[in-house]
Each structure stands twice: as structure tokens, then as C-alpha cells.
Amino acid sequence: MLFDLNQLIRPNIAKLTAYSSARDEFSGEAKVFLDANENSLGSPLSKWYNRYPDPHQQAVKEKIAFVKQLPAEHIFLGNGSDECIDLLYRCFCEPGKDNAIICPPTYGMYEVSANINDVAVKKVPLLNNFQLDLVHLENAVDAHTKLIWICSPNNPTGNSLDRMDIETVLNNFNGIVVIDEAYINFAQQKSFVQELADYPNLVILQTFSKAWGLAGLRLGMAFASTAIIDVMNKVKPPYNINQATQELALKALDEIGQVNDMIKLLVDMREALAEVFRSMPTVEQVYPSDANFILVKIRDARKVYAFLLTRGIVLRDRSNVKLCEDCLRITVGTEQDNTLLVDAMHEWYQLNP
């Protein structure tokens, strides 16, 4: 495979001189900071929050690097994974010229972000077993295809995609392959993070929103070659991760044991919930899941969804998504949440025998 990153970068990005913030121009220890036009008197919250945060989040990256067992230079942090998705389009896709490939049903922001950036989207639907259609994927690639998006474990189907299929794409596509591993902590399949050295065209997305339970902080991770990370750093806003998020992420990274315990509990509850739904009348299929949710094919899915709303229970109706007709996506809740859901489902069946 011939992979040349310089041929993928948008010409204006290749020529771009990145904004140099005050904190970029100075690093180290100092007693008096008079360089960034901050309020030197502090803030109503804390003296600390009147200062701009580290623009490169070095302390957080070092801790992540220790956890992931790779150099910090291979890590990019975004304001949620959505910022990483947007940046990849802005770095590598010429508006009105280039295209990206998605494999629906999948995470909707790949297409939304493409539309925002005026990048054409080619859709290669998954097969009926929710695996990659390699033949049609290969045929969809043309000279202007810059990105292929692969979500594994996939949202909304919950399954991991076949590893050999993903490797086939990586070995035969000379653009950038993005593997979104937002749910990887709940899966038996291992992450592709340790494969970065083998694939210069690989970008992996992960997040603190799922297994780490920090969705409110909006902190996403991208792992890639230093060359790709350098391009993303050049384009990102200077202070894209706020100080409070950096502080809280550092605290969370010290609690890996607690996170692992939560993952195990959620996986156990996922399997228990799936088993209960398999026994319910009118449930046609509960799809295998490697995520913190299950996808359930059920008769009258939209009516069930509407009924559960009347009981204060909100699921995700995926009935209008191709290959997910009559499907509800159900996040694994607390034990109490799951009990309330199951009780409400039994009530539904009593009212609709």
C-alpha cells in the first residue's frame, strides 16, 4: 500500500501557520505571568481559573500514555470525539472536491460533520450481519476518497466488526482509516491502539464519555502517527480543552480500578438485560453487543417507545434506520433503571396481549 500523508493534507492546511498562543511561546516555571492578557486578580471561582489552560494538555496526555502504553506524541485530545471528527475533515478533505465513506447504520456525526464541511459522503451499508461489505467498499473508493469511517463496536448495532476485515481495509486503502472505538472498553476484542506502528494511515478515536462515565466533561481522544497528530494540532483551537476538564480527567485517570469495576458490572447487567428481553413476547431478536447498550428488534417498536415515554423511560428509537427497522436501542442503566424498564415492558404486554 502506498500511503503518502502529504498527498492527503488539504493544500491550505499544508501551508497554514498555526496560531501561536502565549502558552505556546513559553513553557516551564515562572512566578509572574503577564503575557496572555488574563485577569491577574483571579475569578469568582478560583485564582487558578483566571489562567488559560495548557494548550497541549501535556499532563493529561502523559497519564493516558501510561494507561495505553504508547508515547504521548501519538495522542490528540478533543472537545469530545466530535471535535476530532470535524478536525479530520478540515485537515484532509477539500470542500466540494473530496469524499469520505461511511458504513451505515453507524454513528450519525460522520455524515453531519461531512455535510458541514461540504465533503461528499459515500454510503456502503453493512451486510445483514452488521459486518463490512468489503466488495462494495472497495468499489466505492475513488481518487478523491480521503477518509473511511469504521465504528467498532458499532453504534447503534453494538457488535464489533471483524478484525481481519478492518485490517484488509487498512492494508489496501491509501487514504486515512478512522476506527471509532468509543465502546471498546466493553468489548472482548482488543483495541487497535497497539497497531499504530504498523499502519501510518490509521486514526483511532476513543472517549471518556462511555466507560469512564465522564460524558459531561466532553473529552475525546485520537491516536495516530505523530505526523497526523501534528496536523491536527496545527488546526485545532489554541485552548480546546478547558482547565476544569483537564483537572478532573487527571483525577479520573488515577481511578482505573474503579473504572474497571464499573465496566465489569455494566457488562454483567448488559447480558442479564439481554436475556430478559429474549424471553419477552414479540421480541424478535436481541443482537449481540460489545457495547454498553443492546439493540432489540421488537414488534410495534414505535408504539413501545411511545408507551415507555409515558412511564418516564426514554430509549432510542432506531426504527427509521436502514437495517434497524423495528429496533430500539437500550442503554444499560443502573439496577433500578433496568428493573423499572422491565416492569414497564411487562405492563405493556398486559395492556397489549
Beta strands, then each sheet from edge to edge (+ up, - down):
strand 1: 75-78
strand 2: 99-102
strand 3: 120-123
strand 4: 145-151
strand 5: 176-180
strand 6: 202-207
strand 7: 220-223
strand 8: 283-286
strand 9: 293-298
strand 10: 316-317
strand 11: 327-331
sheet 1: 1+ 7- 6+ 5+ 4+ 2+ 3+
sheet 2: 8+ 9- 11+ 10-
end
